[in-house]
């Protein structure tokens, strides 16, 4: 009986964790758009691609060189096809 309760509690908590991820992406995306990091006039799909590009660039930065790189003046947008 205790194992069933533990399993159900674990299952319910894990569902809450996974269900909370997309709104965090949306909050991050809106924040980056407001700051001018990601261009405003993009479709939803283009915004998602721009967010992916931003996160990839952020992940590739070296921590010791982050203070040396000047801030980019243009916003991020995926290439037009």
Secondary structure as the mmCIF struct_conf table of DSSP 4:
data_model
#
loop_
_struct_conf.conf_type_id
_struct_conf.id
_struct_conf.beg_label_comp_id
_struct_conf.beg_label_asym_id
_struct_conf.beg_label_seq_id
_struct_conf.end_label_comp_id
_struct_conf.end_label_asym_id
_struct_conf.end_label_seq_id
HELX_RH_AL_P HELX_RH_AL_P1 UNK A 2 UNK A 19
TURN_TY1_P TURN_TY1_P1 UNK A 20 UNK A 20
HELX_RH_AL_P HELX_RH_AL_P2 UNK A 21 UNK A 35
TURN_TY1_P TURN_TY1_P2 UNK A 36 UNK A 36
BEND BEND1 UNK A 37 UNK A 37
STRN STRN1 UNK A 38 UNK A 38
BEND BEND2 UNK A 40 UNK A 41
HELX_RH_AL_P HELX_RH_AL_P3 UNK A 44 UNK A 60
BEND BEND3 UNK A 61 UNK A 61
HELX_RH_3T_P HELX_RH_3T_P1 UNK A 63 UNK A 65
TURN_TY1_P TURN_TY1_P3 UNK A 66 UNK A 68
BEND BEND4 UNK A 69 UNK A 69
HELX_LH_PP_P HELX_LH_PP_P1 UNK A 70 UNK A 72
BEND BEND5 UNK A 73 UNK A 74
HELX_LH_PP_P HELX_LH_PP_P2 UNK A 75 UNK A 75
STRN STRN2 UNK A 76 UNK A 76
HELX_LH_PP_P HELX_LH_PP_P3 UNK A 78 UNK A 80
#
